[in-house]
Amino acid sequence: MRPLRPEDRPALRALVDRTSERSAYLRFFSGGRASAHVYVDRLTEPGFHGHALVALINGRLVAVAEYVPDDTGKVADLGILLDDGVHGQGLGTLLLEHLALDATESGVHEMIADVLAENRPMLEVVRDLGLEVGRSYDGEQVQLRITLRPTRRLLEKVEERAHEAERASLARLFSPESVAVIGAGRDPSNVGHRVLRNLVDGGFPGPIYPINPRAERLCGLVAYPDLDSVPGPVGLAVVAVPAEAVLDVARDCARTGVGNLVVVSAGFAETGDAKPEAELLRICREAGMRLVGPNCLGVVDTGSALNASFLPKAPEPGRLAMMSQSGAVAVALIDRATEVGLGLSGFVSVGNKADVSGNDLLEYWEDDDRTEVIGLYLESFGNPRRFGRIARRVGRTKPIVVVKSGRSTSGDRAVRSHTAAAATPDTAVDALLTGAGVIRVDTVQDLLDTARLLVGQPLPSGGRVAIVGNSGGPEALTADACERQGLEVPELSVETRRRLREGLRPGAAVGNPVDLTADGEASELGFTLETVLADPGVDAVIVVYTPPFGSGRARTEAAIDEATRGTDKTVLACVVGHDGLIGGRVPTYAFPEQAVHALARAVEHARWRALPDEPEPETESEKERRAVATAEEIVARELARTPEGGWLDHRTAARLLGCYGVDVVESIGVDGPESAAEAAAMTGLPAVLKATGPGLVHKSDVGGVRLGLRTPEDVAAAYRDMEQQVGPGMTGGLVQRMVTGGVEMIVGGVRHAAFGPLVMVGMGGVTAELLADNAFRVPPLTHGEAAEMLRELRCSPLLFGYRGRPESDVRALEERIVRIGRLLDDLPEVAELDINPLIVTPRGVAAVDIRIRLAPTAPPPSAFRRRLR
């Protein structure tokens, strides 16, 4: 899709000539094809003052859509014409989506379309778009009035359509009707030969076509000199030729109608030259082929018996889907998964991910019935915000476990606010993943440990853990690990302990952990498990067994399997020295810390799922819309005055925050001792005096803050003293009434280059950076997410009445976090924002010190606009 060009006139005329009489009537009413010719000529005339988009398939223009604003520029007429051959494929909806967004950005508020009542397809397209539509009837015609205000419903519809398109396109990749291997050689070490051998040995049920002009048979199959010689259609082509030959092969694939490409050849963008890869992607896009790679290992789908890879070992079938950006990591991962009995439903090595990425694969695996858990090894994000939206939706039904390499702490220290100093690149990744409910782990081993638990067991309903075993030492290590991971090892109920005492040998300990001693037999362990699982105060059970004591490993594992069948509680085991699965569902870990780490991740994910799935906040009232418009005007005016951006003065920053309902403590700017004393009499005493100046960020560090000034004379004296101490950097001051009796917090935001805005909350005051007690999220935020951010803080007990302190107004604090998130989401020019301290009292919150820095920026990609990556 692209804007219409004047040179498109012949192609537009050809489109009209191909249009059926019926389609011409529905579009142009009684005028038919004659009106259509006049219409397309008008679109390409120099005086045409509307806006038009065209769609092309394989270079052929197949659709045009336009809007023409009236004299006010607020209302526009709408029209769409589609080639008869593309009806019912969603192209009209896609064009209308883009046209509506273009019109909105041009200041159009409403589009009008006159449609024949019998034109059901057009009426349905507009109805299902996701925008507010008014209808009025005049005989055989319906006038549609489309309100162009992006809404939550529109975003949901756009995401729904994008999901269906991604899923459908990848379905052909994972279940092709046939596979061609281009570059398959005779040498068993040849990459193409290994791909071919894996396809054959994996039992792929469809035709397999080796392409090699110098061979007659390969791996027992007839070889073909080129794609033109292949006797049937090719659903998937695996390309394993030298890099310099890949583009010609891709053109042949496009010409012969190949469905999808997997390019295992290296030598593209990873070498520093991005042009050949860009050309490869262009060829695939124009031909409608999805591209995996280049520089990848290939794809596997165990359900369709597709092993189009050169992996040294084929993964076993299972319920974990895996994607890896690293080939070496993928090989190690699959080898280890096989060792511990964890099978895969699918695997994709994305390599340079020129096209197919983690976002696409999440969309596909979301609907794959054989996939229960999704694992990703990521080195980079293509579109982080979109990843977060998709993962948030998918994670509600299928856990996503991610290893993200590159936990760098260097960060960009050029900016100087507290929030920016804390927002390292890895912090941004954590904020994105945590907010989306993604389980982040540090190593491939952690990924497999966590996935084994999630695949075989229900999510725990809480963090209360019972430990049952036959050796005190490992059980003690398990209990210690639980405490470190934030899990609770509670005392068992009186009834549970009574039953255990009656059923176990006298030497057994029936507290928690329950220790059967080394002599405890398998039957005793089974009885103990059944008894503990019946305790309503237990959410999960960890069995700790040290072989070969008791009845031996085989009988003990059989007892665990039998005793835990039918329970709806989470069960996992540490069989010391052994990783694996018991009965295909109870994960076992070689060491206690592995088991506890996996369980803790499952508990965190269950807690995230239990949060209310509130819709994202949306500005709806006219008052709120006016406030946002005012905020945009403030930002535009400041950047017009200082195009390079900079820190706002206190008064302007307070006005900007006020637009989002974040009120700042009354502050009076002063320029000398006398005016400071007068201001203190106006704001009330005791007072606070703060130095102001263009270079002052951390005022406390240079003596630029005085607290508890009880008289106007104290304020004047403090100003004189401050002038001497701070020096020329102090150009004035602020006087405020002192706020006492609350908890000092910091709420801030920073714009990350790749991830967009981040919201931070943490312990405030002068120790904000020293304590580094903070939590980050990607906005927009719900109140539930704001509450979760506070729960993560080590200082959070201070807000809830710690050691007899009065409980703070936490709800008001959550509200301010949500509002700051809205501000950052609406105003991309806000590069940094600090409210430090934000004093939270039992009666509300008080924003005491504020800093906002603006910076010019390109508008972020619209979440409403579907684009190819």
ZAMARGU-4260 file (C-alpha; in steps of 0.2 Angstrom, whole numbers, plus 5000, padded with zeros to 4 digits):
<rodrens>
0) 5000/5000/5000 | 5006/5018/4996 | 5000/5035/4991 | 4992/5037/4974 | 5004/5044/4961
5) 5000/5054/4945 | 5008/5040/4934 | 4996/5028/4941 | 4982/5034/4929 | 4984/5019/4917
10) 4984/5007/4931 | 4968/5015/4938 | 4960/5014/4921 | 4965/4996/4919 | 4957/4993/4936
15) 4941/5001/4931 | 4941/4990/4915 | 4942/4974/4925 | 4928/4979/4936 | 4912/4970/4934
20) 4896/4979/4929 | 4889/4974/4946 | 4904/4981/4956 | 4903/4997/4946 | 4885/4999/4950
25) 4888/4996/4968 | 4902/5009/4969 | 4896/5022/4957 | 4877/5019/4957 | 4868/5022/4940
30) 4883/5029/4932 | 4892/5013/4931 | 4909/5011/4922 | 4907/5028/4913 | 4907/5037/4930
35) 4921/5026/4936 | 4933/5032/4922 | 4929/5050/4926 | 4932/5046/4944 | 4949/5039/4942
40) 4954/5053/4930 | 4949/5065/4943 | 4960/5057/4956 | 4976/5059/4946 | 4973/5077/4940
45) 4984/5091/4947 | 4970/5100/4955 | 4964/5085/4965 | 4963/5091/4983 | 4959/5074/4992
50) 4970/5060/4998 | 4971/5043/4990 | 4979/5027/4994 | 4982/5012/4982 | 4986/4994/4985
55) 4997/4983/4974 | 4999/4964/4973 | 5014/4958/4963 | 5015/4975/4956 | 4997/4976/4949
60) 4986/4990/4956 | 4971/4981/4963 | 4963/4994/4974 | 4961/5013/4977 | 4953/5022/4992
65) 4952/5041/4994 | 4944/5055/5005 | 4940/5072/4999 | 4939/5086/5013 | 4925/5099/5012
70) 4929/5118/5013 | 4930/5117/5032 | 4943/5102/5032 | 4934/5094/5046 | 4922/5083/5035
75) 4927/5072/5020 | 4919/5061/5007 | 4925/5043/5007 | 4926/5031/4992 | 4934/5013/4989
80) 4936/5003/4973 | 4942/4985/4974 | 4947/4973/4960 | 4934/4959/4959 | 4947/4946/4962
85) 4952/4953/4979 | 4935/4954/4987 | 4933/4946/5004 | 4951/4946/5008 | 4952/4960/5020
90) 4960/4973/5009 | 4945/4985/5009 | 4946/4985/5028 | 4965/4988/5028 | 4963/5002/5016
95) 4950/5010/5026 | 4960/5008/5042 | 4974/5018/5035 | 4963/5031/5026 | 4954/5034/5042
100) 4971/5037/5052 | 4978/5048/5038 | 4962/5058/5038 | 4963/5060/5057 | 4981/5066/5056
105) 4976/5079/5043 | 4963/5086/5055 | 4947/5078/5047 | 4934/5073/5061 | 4922/5064/5051
110) 4921/5054/5035 | 4905/5052/5025 | 4901/5038/5013 | 4885/5036/5003 | 4882/5017/5000
115) 4868/5007/4992 | 4858/4997/5005 | 4861/4982/4994 | 4880/4984/4996 | 4881/4972/5011
120) 4900/4970/5010 | 4904/4988/5011 | 4891/4991/5025 | 4899/4976/5035 | 4917/4983/5032
125) 4912/5000/5039 | 4902/4992/5054 | 4917/4980/5059 | 4930/4994/5057 | 4930/4998/5076
130) 4925/5017/5074 | 4909/5025/5079 | 4897/5025/5064 | 4880/5034/5062 | 4868/5029/5049
135) 4854/5038/5040 | 4843/5030/5026 | 4836/5039/5010 | 4827/5026/5000 | 4839/5014/4992
140) 4854/5023/4999 | 4862/5023/5017 | 4873/5038/5022 | 4887/5032/5034 | 4895/5045/5045
145) 4911/5039/5053 | 4918/5048/5068 | 4937/5048/5066 | 4942/5047/5084 | 4954/5032/5088
150) 4946/5022/5102 | 4950/5007/5112 | 4937/4997/5102 | 4947/5002/5086 | 4963/4996/5093
155) 4955/4980/5098 | 4948/4977/5080 | 4965/4982/5072 | 4974/4970/5084 | 4961/4956/5080
160) 4963/4958/5061 | 4982/4959/5063 | 4982/4943/5073 | 4971/4933/5061 | 4983/4939/5046
165) 4999/4934/5055 | 4991/4917/5061 | 4985/4913/5043 | 5002/4918/5035 | 5012/4907/5047
170) 5000/4892/5046 | 5007/4889/5028 | 5024/4890/5034 | 5022/4877/5048 | 5011/4865/5038
175) 5017/4866/5020 | 5010/4855/5007 | 5027/4852/5000 | 5045/4857/5003 | 5060/4861/4991
180) 5078/4861/4997 | 5088/4872/4986 | 5106/4869/4987 | 5105/4851/4994 | 5122/4843/4990
185) 5129/4825/4991 | 5141/4828/5005 | 5133/4824/5022 | 5141/4839/5030 | 5133/4850/5017
190) 5120/4861/5026 | 5107/4858/5012 | 5110/4839/5013 | 5107/4840/5032 | 5091/4849/5030
195) 5085/4836/5017 | 5090/4822/5028 | 5081/4829/5043 | 5065/4831/5032 | 5066/4813/5026
200) 5071/4806/5043 | 5057/4816/5051 | 5044/4808/5041 | 5037/4824/5032 | 5021/4817/5024
205) 5021/4828/5008 | 5032/4829/4993 | 5051/4834/4996 | 5060/4841/4981 | 5079/4842/4982
210) 5085/4855/4970 | 5103/4852/4963 | 5107/4853/4944 | 5122/4841/4946 | 5113/4826/4955
215) 5100/4814/4950 | 5095/4807/4967 | 5098/4813/4985 | 5093/4804/5001 | 5084/4792/4990
220) 5073/4806/4982 | 5073/4812/4964 | 5083/4828/4962 | 5078/4842/4951 | 5089/4854/4942
225) 5078/4870/4946 | 5061/4875/4952 | 5053/4875/4935 | 5056/4856/4934 | 5047/4852/4950
230) 5031/4842/4946 | 5020/4851/4959 | 5017/4867/4969 | 5030/4871/4982 | 5024/4877/4999
235) 5040/4880/5007 | 5058/4882/5000 | 5073/4880/5011 | 5087/4890/5003 | 5105/4884/5007
240) 5116/4891/4993 | 5130/4904/4995 | 5124/4921/4999 | 5128/4929/4982 | 5116/4917/4974
245) 5102/4919/4987 | 5093/4934/4978 | 5092/4925/4961 | 5085/4910/4970 | 5072/4921/4979
250) 5067/4928/4962 | 5065/4911/4955 | 5054/4906/4970 | 5043/4922/4968 | 5041/4919/4950
255) 5036/4900/4952 | 5024/4904/4966 | 5033/4897/4981 | 5023/4899/4997 | 5037/4903/5010
260) 5056/4904/5011 | 5068/4898/5025 | 5085/4905/5021 | 5098/4896/5031 | 5113/4905/5021
265) 5123/4917/5030 | 5132/4933/5024 | 5119/4946/5025 | 5115/4960/5038 | 5126/4951/5051
270) 5141/4955/5041 | 5137/4974/5041 | 5130/4975/5024 | 5111/4977/5025 | 5107/4980/5007
275) 5106/4962/5001 | 5095/4957/5015 | 5083/4972/5012 | 5082/4967/4994 | 5078/4949/4999
280) 5064/4955/5010 | 5057/4966/4996 | 5057/4951/4984 | 5047/4941/4997 | 5035/4955/5002
285) 5030/4958/4984 | 5027/4939/4981 | 5018/4937/4997 | 5031/4925/5004 | 5035/4925/5023
290) 5054/4924/5026 | 5063/4915/5040 | 5081/4921/5042 | 5092/4923/5033 | 5107/4916/5043
295) 5096/4904/5053 | 5095/4885/5057 | 5077/4883/5050 | 5060/4878/5057 | 5052/4863/5065
300) 5034/4858/5068 | 5032/4842/5077 | 5013/4841/5074 | 5015/4841/5055 | 5032/4831/5055
305) 5041/4846/5048 | 5060/4847/5052 | 5066/4859/5039 | 5082/4863/5049 | 5100/4857/5050
310) 5099/4854/5069 | 5110/4839/5074 | 5096/4832/5084 | 5078/4832/5081 | 5067/4838/5095
315) 5055/4826/5103 | 5036/4831/5101 | 5029/4840/5116 | 5020/4856/5122 | 5034/4869/5122
320) 5036/4881/5107 | 5053/4889/5106 | 5061/4903/5096 | 5079/4908/5096 | 5089/4922/5088
325) 5105/4912/5092 | 5109/4896/5082 | 5121/4890/5095 | 5109/4893/5110 | 5096/4884/5100
330) 5106/4868/5098 | 5111/4868/5116 | 5093/4871/5121 | 5086/4857/5111 | 5099/4845/5116
335) 5096/4849/5135 | 5077/4849/5132 | 5078/4831/5125 | 5089/4825/5140 | 5076/4831/5153
340) 5061/4824/5144 | 5054/4841/5138 | 5047/4840/5120 | 5043/4854/5108 | 5028/4858/5098
345) 5038/4869/5087 | 5054/4878/5085 | 5060/4892/5074 | 5078/4899/5072 | 5074/4917/5066
350) 5093/4922/5063 | 5093/4940/5057 | 5074/4940/5058 | 5072/4951/5042 | 5053/4946/5042
355) 5047/4933/5054 | 5050/4938/5072 | 5045/4934/5090 | 5030/4945/5088 | 5024/4935/5073
360) 5027/4918/5082 | 5018/4923/5097 | 5003/4927/5086 | 5004/4910/5078 | 5007/4899/5094
365) 4993/4908/5103 | 4981/4898/5093 | 4991/4882/5091 | 4982/4869/5101 | 4998/4859/5104
370) 5007/4873/5112 | 5005/4876/5130 | 5020/4886/5135 | 5031/4898/5124 | 5050/4900/5126
375) 5060/4914/5118 | 5078/4917/5117 | 5080/4936/5112 | 5094/4947/5108 | 5084/4962/5102
380) 5066/4968/5100 | 5060/4974/5083 | 5045/4983/5090 | 5045/4982/5109 | 5028/4991/5112
385) 5019/4979/5100 | 5028/4964/5108 | 5021/4970/5125 | 5003/4971/5119 | 5004/4954/5110
390) 5013/4946/5125 | 5000/4953/5138 | 4986/4945/5128 | 4994/4928/5125 | 5001/4927/5143
395) 4983/4926/5149 | 4981/4909/5143 | 4999/4903/5138 | 5014/4907/5149 | 5029/4915/5140
400) 5046/4912/5146 | 5060/4923/5140 | 5079/4924/5141 | 5085/4941/5135 | 5103/4943/5133
405) 5113/4959/5137 | 5109/4964/5155 | 5120/4980/5153 | 5120/4992/5167 | 5130/5006/5158
410) 5115/5015/5152 | 5115/5033/5146 | 5121/5045/5160 | 5120/5061/5149 | 5103/5064/5156
415) 5103/5069/5175 | 5086/5066/5183 | 5084/5053/5196 | 5072/5043/5185 | 5084/5043/5170
420) 5099/5038/5180 | 5089/5022/5186 | 5082/5018/5169 | 5096/5007/5162 | 5093/4998/5145
425) 5090/4982/5155 | 5078/4991/5166 | 5067/4995/5151 | 5067/4977/5146 | 5062/4972/5163
430) 5048/4985/5163 | 5041/4979/5147 | 5042/4960/5151 | 5035/4962/5169 | 5020/4973/5163
435) 5016/4961/5150 | 5016/4946/5162 | 5031/4938/5153 | 5042/4927/5164 | 5060/4933/5162
440) 5074/4921/5167 | 5093/4923/5166 | 5099/4907/5158 | 5093/4893/5146 | 5094/4881/5160
445) 5082/4892/5170 | 5070/4893/5154 | 5069/4874/5153 | 5067/4872/5172 | 5053/4884/5172
450) 5045/4877/5156 | 5045/4860/5163 | 5035/4865/5178 | 5022/4876/5167 | 5020/4862/5154
455) 5016/4848/5167 | 5008/4857/5182 | 4993/4869/5185 | 4998/4887/5191 | 4999/4888/5210
460) 4985/4898/5218 | 4997/4906/5230 | 5015/4905/5237 | 5012/4894/5252 | 5024/4879/5250
465) 5025/4862/5259 | 5041/4853/5258 | 5041/4834/5260 | 5056/4823/5259 | 5068/4810/5266
470) 5084/4821/5270 | 5085/4835/5282 | 5099/4844/5273 | 5092/4846/5256 | 5075/4850/5264
475) 5083/4864/5274 | 5091/4871/5258 | 5074/4870/5250 | 5066/4880/5264 | 5080/4893/5263
480) 5078/4895/5245 | 5059/4898/5247 | 5062/4912/5259 | 5075/4920/5247 | 5062/4919/5233
485) 5048/4927/5243 | 5039/4910/5245 | 5031/4905/5262 | 5034/4889/5271 | 5020/4889/5283
490) 5016/4878/5298 | 5004/4864/5293 | 4987/4863/5300 | 4983/4854/5316 | 4973/4841/5307
495) 4987/4838/5294 | 5000/4836/5308 | 4989/4824/5318 | 4986/4813/5303 | 5005/4813/5299
500) 5009/4808/5316 | 4997/4794/5316 | 5002/4787/5299 | 5021/4789/5300 | 5035/4781/5309
505) 5039/4789/5326 | 5056/4797/5320 | 5048/4807/5307 | 5046/4826/5308 | 5028/4832/5304
510) 5031/4851/5304 | 5035/4859/5288 | 5047/4853/5281 | 5040/4835/5283 | 5055/4824/5285
515) 5052/4805/5283 | 5071/4801/5287 | 5082/4791/5276 | 5072/4775/5280 | 5056/4782/5274
520) 5048/4771/5261 | 5039/4775/5245 | 5022/4771/5253 | 5025/4783/5267 | 5030/4796/5255
525) 5014/4793/5245 | 5003/4794/5261 | 5012/4810/5266 | 5009/4818/5249 | 4991/4815/5249
530) 4989/4821/5267 | 4999/4837/5264 | 4990/4841/5247 | 4973/4840/5256 | 4979/4854/5268
535) 4969/4870/5263 | 4984/4881/5269 | 4996/4873/5255 | 4997/4879/5237 | 5011/4869/5231
540) 5022/4854/5237 | 5040/4851/5234 | 5046/4833/5236 | 5064/4832/5241 | 5071/4814/5238
545) 5089/4809/5240 | 5092/4792/5231 | 5095/4778/5234 | 5088/4779/5251 | 5071/4772/5256
550) 5063/4762/5243 | 5075/4767/5229 | 5072/4780/5215 | 5061/4770/5204 | 5048/4765/5217
555) 5049/4782/5225 | 5045/4791/5208 | 5031/4779/5205 | 5024/4783/5222 | 5025/4802/5218
560) 5016/4799/5202 | 5002/4789/5209 | 4999/4801/5224 | 4999/4817/5214 | 4987/4811/5200
565) 4971/4821/5201 | 4977/4835/5212 | 4974/4853/5206 | 4989/4859/5216 | 5006/4862/5210
570) 5018/4848/5213 | 5037/4847/5209 | 5052/4837/5215 | 5070/4838/5219 | 5077/4821/5215
575) 5095/4825/5220 | 5106/4824/5205 | 5093/4820/5192 | 5083/4832/5181 | 5068/4825/5171
580) 5050/4822/5172 | 5040/4809/5183 | 5025/4802/5173 | 5027/4815/5160 | 5020/4829/5171
585) 5029/4831/5188 | 5046/4840/5185 | 5061/4834/5194 | 5076/4845/5198 | 5094/4840/5202
590) 5096/4853/5216 | 5083/4862/5227 | 5087/4879/5221 | 5082/4875/5203 | 5065/4869/5209
595) 5062/4884/5220 | 5067/4896/5206 | 5055/4888/5194 | 5041/4888/5207 | 5044/4906/5211
600) 5042/4911/5193 | 5026/4901/5192 | 5019/4910/5207 | 5023/4927/5200 | 5015/4923/5184
605) 4999/4917/5193 | 4999/4933/5203 | 5000/4943/5187 | 4986/4933/5179 | 4975/4936/5195
610) 4976/4955/5193 | 4960/4962/5186 | 4961/4963/5167 | 4956/4981/5166 | 4955/4989/5149
615) 4969/5002/5146 | 4964/5020/5152 | 4956/5030/5138 | 4953/5049/5138 | 4934/5050/5136
620) 4926/5066/5143 | 4926/5082/5134 | 4935/5090/5149 | 4949/5077/5148 | 4951/5080/5130
625) 4953/5099/5132 | 4966/5096/5146 | 4976/5085/5134 | 4975/5098/5121 | 4981/5111/5133
630) 4995/5100/5138 | 5000/5098/5119 | 4999/5117/5117 | 5011/5120/5131 | 5023/5107/5124
635) 5022/5115/5107 | 5025/5132/5113 | 5040/5128/5123 | 5048/5118/5109 | 5044/5133/5097
640) 5054/5144/5109 | 5068/5132/5112 | 5068/5120/5098 | 5083/5110/5105 | 5072/5107/5121
645) 5077/5108/5139 | 5071/5109/5157 | 5054/5118/5160 | 5053/5131/5173 | 5044/5126/5189
650) 5028/5136/5184 | 5026/5128/5167 | 5030/5111/5173 | 5017/5113/5186 | 5004/5118/5173
655) 5008/5103/5162 | 5006/5091/5177 | 4990/5100/5181 | 4983/5096/5164 | 4983/5077/5170
660) 4976/5080/5187 | 4993/5080/5196 | 4993/5095/5208 | 5009/5103/5214 | 5011/5111/5232
665) 5008/5130/5230 | 5025/5138/5226 | 5030/5156/5224 | 5045/5161/5214 | 5056/5174/5222
670) 5072/5183/5217 | 5079/5189/5234 | 5078/5189/5253 | 5064/5201/5254 | 5053/5193/5241
675) 5056/5176/5249 | 5051/5183/5266 | 5035/5190/5259 | 5031/5174/5250 | 5033/5164/5266
680) 5020/5174/5274 | 5008/5171/5259 | 5011/5152/5258 | 5011/5149/5277 | 5024/5143/5289
685) 5035/5133/5292 | 5042/5136/5275 | 5054/5128/5263 | 5066/5138/5252 | 5073/5130/5236
690) 5086/5137/5224 | 5082/5138/5206 | 5093/5140/5191 | 5096/5132/5174 | 5109/5121/5180
695) 5102/5115/5196 | 5095/5097/5196 | 5100/5089/5213 | 5098/5105/5223 | 5101/5096/5240
700) 5119/5091/5234 | 5124/5110/5233 | 5115/5116/5248 | 5100/5122/5238 | 5086/5117/5250
705) 5082/5124/5267 | 5068/5115/5277 | 5057/5120/5293 | 5060/5139/5291 | 5048/5145/5305
710) 5048/5164/5302 | 5049/5176/5287 | 5066/5182/5295 | 5072/5164/5294 | 5067/5163/5276
715) 5076/5179/5271 | 5092/5173/5281 | 5091/5157/5272 | 5090/5165/5255 | 5106/5175/5259
720) 5116/5160/5265 | 5110/5150/5250 | 5116/5163/5238 | 5133/5162/5245 | 5134/5143/5246
725) 5126/5139/5229 | 5135/5154/5219 | 5130/5160/5202 | 5121/5145/5197 | 5107/5151/5209
730) 5096/5163/5199 | 5081/5164/5211 | 5071/5153/5222 | 5055/5144/5226 | 5045/5146/5243
735) 5033/5133/5248 | 5024/5128/5264 | 5032/5113/5272 | 5023/5097/5271 | 5025/5085/5286
740) 5020/5068/5292 | 5021/5058/5276 | 5032/5045/5266 | 5043/5053/5253 | 5041/5044/5236
745) 5047/5047/5219 | 5036/5046/5203 | 5044/5049/5187 | 5046/5045/5169 | 5059/5044/5155
750) 5058/5041/5137 | 5068/5026/5131 | 5074/5027/5113 | 5068/5009/5108 | 5055/5006/5121
755) 5046/5023/5122 | 5041/5030/5139 | 5044/5021/5156 | 5035/5026/5172 | 5045/5024/5188
760) 5040/5024/5207 | 5051/5021/5221 | 5058/5028/5238 | 5060/5046/5236 | 5070/5060/5244
765) 5089/5062/5243 | 5092/5044/5245 | 5082/5039/5229 | 5098/5034/5219 | 5107/5027/5234
770) 5094/5015/5239 | 5088/5011/5221 | 5072/5005/5227 | 5061/5007/5212 | 5049/4999/5200
775) 5047/5002/5181 | 5032/4999/5169 | 5028/5004/5151 | 5012/5014/5151 | 4998/5016/5149
780) 4995/5008/5166 | 4979/5002/5175 | 4977/5004/5194 | 4980/4986/5197 | 4997/4988/5188
785) 5001/5003/5199 | 4997/4993/5215 | 5009/4979/5209 | 5023/4992/5206 | 5021/4998/5224
790) 5020/4980/5230 | 5037/4977/5222 | 5046/4990/5233 | 5056/4986/5248 | 5050/5002/5256
795) 5031/4998/5253 | 5028/4993/5271 | 5031/5012/5276 | 5015/5015/5266 | 5004/5003/5275
800) 5007/5007/5293 | 5024/5000/5297 | 5028/4999/5316 | 5013/5009/5321 | 5014/5023/5308
805) 4997/5029/5301 | 4993/5021/5284 | 4995/5032/5269 | 4983/5036/5256 | 4989/5023/5244
810) 4975/5024/5232 | 4979/5042/5229 | 4997/5037/5225 | 4991/5024/5213 | 4981/5037/5204
815) 4996/5049/5202 | 5006/5034/5195 | 4992/5031/5182 | 4990/5049/5177 | 5009/5051/5175
820) 5008/5036/5163 | 4995/5044/5153 | 5005/5060/5152 | 5020/5051/5146 | 5010/5041/5133
825) 5001/5056/5126 | 5017/5068/5125 | 5032/5059/5117 | 5041/5076/5119 | 5043/5073/5138
830) 5060/5066/5139 | 5062/5066/5158 | 5050/5069/5172 | 5053/5068/5191 | 5042/5071/5205
835) 5053/5070/5220 | 5048/5070/5233 | 5029/5066/5231 | 5024/5065/5249 | 5011/5053/5253
840) 5001/5056/5269 | 4985/5048/5277 | 4975/5063/5269 | 4982/5062/5251 | 4998/5066/5241
845) 5008/5082/5239 | 5020/5084/5224 | 5033/5095/5232 | 5048/5095/5219 | 5045/5093/5200
850) 5057/5092/5185 | 5052/5090/5167 | 5063/5090/5152 | 5057/5092/5134 | 5066/5086/5119
855) 5060/5086/5101 | 5056/5069/5094 | 5047/5061/5080 | 5030/5055/5083 | 5030/5037/5089
860) 5022/5023/5078 | 5004/5023/5079 | 4997/5007/5088 | 4982/5009/5076 | 4992/5008/5060
865) 4996/4991/5054 | 5013/4990/5046 | 5025/4977/5039 | 5041/4977/5050
</rodrens>
